[in-house]
Amino acid sequence: MSTSKPLKQVEVRDTIVEALIIVSYPATGNSTYYVREPNKRRRRIRLGTSKDLALKQARKKAAEVLTADYHLAPRTLTQVFEAYAKSGEYSGKRSLNQERKRFERVVEPILGSKSIRAIDVTDVHAVMAVLNSSLSDATRNRYLALLRSIFRFSVAQGFSDKDPSCSIKLRREVPVKLYEVTGEFIGRLGNAVRCLQKREPSTAALVELLLLTGMRIGEALPLQWSDVNFSTRQITLRRTKSGKVRHVPISDDCLVLLARRLEMTADRPWGWLFPSSRGNSHMTRPVRPWKKACKAVGLPPSLRFHDLRHVYASACVKEGIPLYTVQGLLGHSSIRMSERYSSLASEDLLKASCHVSSALGFGMEAAH
């Protein structure tokens, strides 16, 4: 006997105000209210959701729309983006600041002043065409995903009728290479730090901190001494990918590093852990000296600062630290982000399996 699949959404007309359309989502128990424009276009106008409108309020709002000469004024892409940013409902992204940077840097100069209704697929291609050719497929996909989110928000709000980006396919992304954490690899990283200590002591300290904590470089560079609590042995990260403040534990080795770093920066103003040598801000990403050090000690030239975070996570897994603990250490929002590192401990898992098999002795009994 076949069972029917549960409906994702149910659309009905209100019994009191017939023009009011109620779209219910059984999975969440929420509803969205719509009414059609009282003109020839008959475009759907989104009134709100059951989270912010009671049914009685939705009926009243629908009646106001129907009795008035209602018309949505044309909006530019920039105006729609601002509405999209304020709503926080459609983006589904943790890093709205990053989306704003992408919009202002690339999208707005080309399409910002254009009416959202006049934008077509050619315009979307024009935005994608100006992206630097050196950008990875993953980064290019982030720009396209941003545009899609804005257009879908616009359609839902009644600002436009269509999503002109829907026919453009996302590029296939190549998975990020995770380096296996072997004794030789760790040794080369240590050599790189010692190489940097001679001419670039701040870069050496930065690399050590990333390896000892698993921080993102964007979290480490803006750290100030007011963020470091030696008594509770915690570092407070205020600029995180998720936008939420999180705390990183200070291990014994990290404590020694920070004490040494505090002594080195004692006479520097502004309280940065990694002060710039050219101003009052913190240092920028020292990519060039890092690449030189990697080359000198035989590390892959493609090794990035962010890969040090992967090294830390992989070392955690190989040491048998549970994935949920690794999730907490890295500040991952989901355990799925941490699960990618489990494959790097395959050799240790094989050894453990062989050890258990040997202890059980089934193989020996079968042989005899």
Secondary structure as GFF3:
##gff-version 3
##sequence-region A 1 368
A	DSSP	beta_strand	10	13	.	.	.	ID=ss1
A	DSSP	beta_strand	20	25	.	.	.	ID=ss2
A	DSSP	beta_strand	30	36	.	.	.	ID=ss3
A	DSSP	beta_strand	44	49	.	.	.	ID=ss4
A	DSSP	alpha_helix	55	67	.	.	.	ID=ss5
A	DSSP	alpha_helix	77	87	.	.	.	ID=ss6
A	DSSP	alpha_helix	96	102	.	.	.	ID=ss7
A	DSSP	pi_helix	103	107	.	.	.	ID=ss8
A	DSSP	alpha_helix	108	111	.	.	.	ID=ss9
A	DSSP	three_ten_helix	116	118	.	.	.	ID=ss10
A	DSSP	alpha_helix	121	129	.	.	.	ID=ss11
A	DSSP	alpha_helix	137	157	.	.	.	ID=ss12
A	DSSP	alpha_helix	183	199	.	.	.	ID=ss13
A	DSSP	alpha_helix	201	213	.	.	.	ID=ss14
A	DSSP	alpha_helix	217	220	.	.	.	ID=ss15
A	DSSP	three_ten_helix	225	227	.	.	.	ID=ss16
A	DSSP	beta_strand	228	229	.	.	.	ID=ss17
A	DSSP	beta_strand	234	237	.	.	.	ID=ss18
A	DSSP	beta_strand	246	249	.	.	.	ID=ss19
A	DSSP	alpha_helix	252	264	.	.	.	ID=ss20
A	DSSP	three_ten_helix	269	271	.	.	.	ID=ss21
A	DSSP	alpha_helix	287	297	.	.	.	ID=ss22
A	DSSP	alpha_helix	305	318	.	.	.	ID=ss23
A	DSSP	alpha_helix	323	330	.	.	.	ID=ss24
A	DSSP	alpha_helix	335	339	.	.	.	ID=ss25
A	DSSP	three_ten_helix	342	345	.	.	.	ID=ss26
A	DSSP	alpha_helix	346	360	.	.	.	ID=ss27
A	DSSP	alpha_helix	362	367	.	.	.	ID=ss28
###
